Each structure stands twice: as structure tokens, then as C-alpha cells.
Amino acid sequence: INAEYGGAATAECNERSDCGGITYEPYSKKYTLRKGVELKNSPSNEISWMPAVSADDFYRVQIICDDITTVYVDGEQKTVAGTGVWNQMAALKVPASTST
């Protein structure tokens, strides 16, 4: 996933009251904003996430994917429960100081 475009989509979603999340479409390599907040299985391997909500200088990030997911925070790979199994919700806390 190209973090440059993903970061722009996330920033736009955070500024819009009608945005419930972001979806990455691997077949078109595009990011789209979602209205709904429910994460579902994708028959076309799309990856969706909801914008993080700040709490005590941390963001809670939730990811679900139809494949195995690798998570990086500031360029460092993180071990997150649920990312080694397809079709399972993974969640982690990311410091608010993390760069985009």
C-alpha cells in the first residue's frame, strides 16, 4: 500500500463527518472513502480500515483483510494479534506522535 496516498485518504476521511472509513482496492491501486463503519469480508481482497480515534495520546487502529496482513509503525514491523490469520480483526494502539 502506498502510504502517501493512504495517508491522504485517511486525512481527508478525518476531516469529513460523513466518512466511516477507507478502502484500498488492490486491483485499481486506489483508495476510496466509505460511508459505513462495518468491516466485512471482501471477495476482491479489498482492505478497509476506520479512522483512528485519539485517547490518551494513542490511536486505536483496527484492520481486517482477506489475506495475511503485515503492520508497520514508523517503518518498524509490529507483531499484532490477528494479522497472521486471514479474515480476522486486528487492533493495535499507535502513539499519537507516529509520523504518517
Summary of the structure (lengths in Angstrom):
residues: 100
radius of gyration: 12.9
end to end distance: 13.0
largest distance: 37.1
contacts: 233
relative contact order: 0.18
helix: 13%
strand: 35%
